[in-house]
């Protein structure tokens, strides 16, 4: 299953699950809390169900789950292949160029899940350059090019995550605008002494922003953990190629 299809399935599942939770539990509980407060003549309490009950908060939570899946899946993918850095994949090519050609053939024969990892991609590209040119400097340039391409791919793969982290506060601000607009529309009722409608609309305005900003802060923390892992992957890939490939071919 491709990563895009898996991502879309997670988005659909998150949407259905969160929406059903809102319909069956969160909004009924919020209505009970608001009705109880109204009977007691109190304003809407700062209850969790009341804070998250509106559509903007629901959408923010759906996007949070989707972004969380994208971040966690990328982190797990990096961690899953960390063992490759502890293995000398060129151990059969320590004696001659012919052996290096044999090693390249063996690496290309590995399952796609393995030979499409960043380390194997950089290593095989550098090996091909060396077997063609037999020049250490050209091989070093190939390593640098592979590392630069890896960094660009890592940055591009985070574009959707960055968009979601930007979109969530924007959705919160939409709720703010909607709430303030609703409050202004009920200004006449407030002047007449009935402020219930205005306070409800203002509650929507502030609650949507509050939830969106909290979610954004949480996601930014996890995004920075992903960026730390990706930076480490780039550095470790370069170090591996220098230690196991460039050092070996320079000694031949």
C-alpha atoms as one frame of an Amber mdcrd trajectory, in Angstrom:
protein
   0.000   0.000   0.000   1.467   3.351  -1.027   2.120   6.043   1.550  -0.430
   8.385  -0.067  -3.247   5.826   0.052  -2.404   4.954   3.649  -2.413   8.657
   4.549  -5.822   9.202   2.931  -7.252   6.172   4.750  -6.016   7.573   8.051
  -7.632  10.932   7.237 -10.954   9.240   6.429 -10.834   7.095   9.578  -9.952
  10.118  11.715 -12.809  12.129  10.225 -15.384   9.391  10.788 -14.167   8.562
  14.302 -13.989  12.156  15.521 -17.319  13.105  13.958 -19.089  10.111  15.529
 -17.502  10.932  18.881 -18.776  14.486  18.621 -22.280  13.415  17.583 -22.689
  10.657  20.154 -20.795  11.999  23.148 -19.154  15.428  23.131 -22.021  17.613
  21.868 -24.712  15.826  23.968 -22.510  16.244  27.051 -21.904  19.902  26.232
 -25.651  20.483  25.820 -26.302  18.906  29.231 -23.702  21.152  30.871 -25.115
  24.267  29.193 -28.714  23.366  30.101 -27.736  22.768  33.725 -25.971  26.131
  33.883 -28.968  27.853  32.276 -31.371  26.350  34.839 -29.157  27.609  37.634
 -28.976  31.044  36.019 -25.244  30.775  35.473 -23.107  31.601  32.456 -21.595
  28.829  30.377 -18.960  27.045  32.497 -15.383  26.459  31.359 -16.038  22.766
  30.887 -13.930  20.674  28.486 -16.984  19.569  26.519 -18.135  23.171  26.135
 -14.679  24.299  25.022 -14.318  21.693  22.240 -17.944  21.346  21.116 -17.930
  23.567  18.000 -17.178  22.619  14.393 -13.862  24.469  14.233 -12.499  22.512
  17.186 -13.727  19.275  15.624 -11.898  20.030  12.389  -8.742  20.984  14.291
  -8.761  17.655  16.135  -9.215  15.745  12.862  -6.252  17.551  11.318  -4.241
  17.017  14.493  -4.711  13.239  14.237  -3.769  13.279  10.563  -0.660  15.399
  11.137   0.259  13.227  14.114   0.089  10.122  11.939   2.306  11.728   9.276
   4.895  12.761  11.868   4.930   9.436  13.719   5.089   7.361  10.529   8.132
   9.327   9.319   9.835   9.015  12.696   9.243   5.262  12.788  10.547   4.891
   9.244  13.810   6.573  10.212  14.178   4.602  13.445  13.341   1.306  11.730
  16.357   1.575   9.442  18.866   2.777  12.038  20.408  -0.713  12.215  21.887
  -0.231   8.711  24.406   2.256  10.109  25.897  -0.452  12.332  26.556  -2.827
   9.405  29.486  -2.660   6.990  27.609  -3.140   3.728  30.920  -3.087   1.802
  32.657  -5.824   3.738  32.919  -8.018   0.620  34.526  -5.183  -1.324  37.579
  -4.552   0.782  40.104  -6.115  -1.597  39.472  -4.930  -5.143  37.328  -2.944
  -7.529  35.837  -6.173  -8.817  34.598  -6.889  -5.342  32.991  -3.439  -5.221
  31.100  -4.274  -8.380  29.918  -7.495  -6.751  28.846  -5.555  -3.666  26.851
  -3.122  -5.821  25.097  -6.038  -7.496  24.207  -7.509  -4.092  22.927  -4.174
  -2.828  20.743  -3.725  -5.902  19.301  -7.194  -5.317  18.062  -6.303  -1.837
  14.285  -5.876  -1.327  12.900  -2.490  -2.381  12.043  -1.671   1.218  15.753
  -1.821   2.037  17.524  -0.495  -1.038  15.211   2.531  -1.207  16.376   3.760
   2.193  18.411   7.008   2.084  21.632   5.263   3.116  21.416   2.615   0.390
  20.428   5.165  -2.251  23.453   7.358  -1.454  25.779   4.385  -1.172  24.745
   2.810  -4.469  24.904   6.130  -6.332  28.440   6.711  -5.050  29.499   3.158
  -5.889  28.224   3.539  -9.457  30.163   6.783  -9.855  33.358   5.165  -8.616
  33.008   2.092 -10.819  32.526   4.369 -13.844  35.248   6.939 -13.151  37.627
   5.113 -10.754  38.203   8.548  -9.252  37.967   9.265  -5.530  37.137  12.955
  -6.030  34.232  12.151  -8.356  32.974   9.632  -5.819  33.221  12.242  -3.060
  31.219  14.646  -5.243  28.612  11.932  -5.740  28.343  11.481  -1.975  27.846
  15.239  -1.509  25.210  15.321  -4.258  23.370  12.383  -2.698  23.426  14.055
   0.735  22.112  17.330  -0.709  19.353  15.457  -2.551  18.464  13.601   0.664
  18.153  16.878   2.589  15.904  18.323  -0.131  13.696  15.219  -0.150  13.389
  15.318   3.627  12.346  18.962   3.518   9.831  18.334   0.736   8.303  15.380
   2.599   7.417  17.712   5.485   5.426  20.147   3.330   2.010  18.654   4.179
   2.836  18.566   7.888   3.883  22.217   7.814   0.700  23.116   5.953  -1.471
  21.354   8.545   0.328  23.068  11.422  -0.312  26.403   9.666  -3.921  25.534
   8.813  -4.994  24.552  12.336  -4.501  28.043  13.890  -6.108  29.539  10.781
  -9.198  27.419  11.379  -9.188  28.624  14.976  -9.124  32.226  13.765 -12.043
  31.464  11.445 -13.960  30.385  14.539 -12.918  33.621  16.206 -14.243  35.699
  13.328 -17.453  33.672  13.200 -17.957  34.024  16.937 -17.288  37.756  17.028
 -19.576  38.252  14.022 -22.332  36.345  15.819 -21.800  38.394  18.960 -22.060
  41.673  17.072 -25.231  40.472  15.381 -26.768  40.047  18.841 -25.646  43.403
  20.201 -29.227  44.698  20.270 -30.332  41.804  22.487 -27.388  42.468  24.803
 -28.356  46.139  25.101 -31.868  45.001  25.978 -30.435  42.944  28.842 -30.223
  39.488  27.266 -26.509  38.716  26.996 -26.793  34.928  26.709 -26.508  34.895
  22.911 -23.559  37.268  22.884 -21.621  35.338  25.534 -22.245  32.088  23.647
 -20.831  33.582  20.443 -17.860  35.053  22.248 -17.278  31.644  23.824 -17.049
  30.162  20.331 -14.571  32.887  19.333 -12.199  32.320  22.235 -12.580  28.548
  22.545 -11.784  27.860  18.896  -8.606  29.933  19.083  -7.595  28.343  22.379
  -7.967  24.778  21.099  -6.262  25.549  17.778  -3.239  27.177  19.416  -2.791
  24.360  21.937  -2.918  21.763  19.147  -0.466  23.795  17.072   2.010  23.988
  19.968   1.834  20.217  20.493   2.324  19.452  16.803   5.243  21.881  16.526
   7.008  20.017  19.332   6.639  16.696  17.530   7.636  18.265  14.206  10.877
  19.473  15.761  11.553  15.940  17.024  11.060  14.692  13.452  13.396  17.395
  12.104  16.003  16.367  14.650  15.805  12.756  13.469  15.986  13.819   9.823
  19.025  16.017  10.426  20.660  13.114  12.230  19.875  10.841   9.281  21.586
  13.227   6.853  24.681  13.552   9.047  24.900   9.809   9.720  24.506   8.975
   6.024  27.377  11.275   5.112  29.543   9.908   7.917  28.808   6.330   6.869
  29.761   6.964   3.238  32.990   8.659   4.305  33.889   5.945   6.789  33.043
   2.842   4.797  33.246   3.933   1.152  35.578   6.902   0.644  38.152   5.642
   3.118  38.141   2.200   1.513  38.481   3.291  -2.087  41.149   5.858  -1.201
  43.280   3.031   0.151  43.085   0.977  -3.023
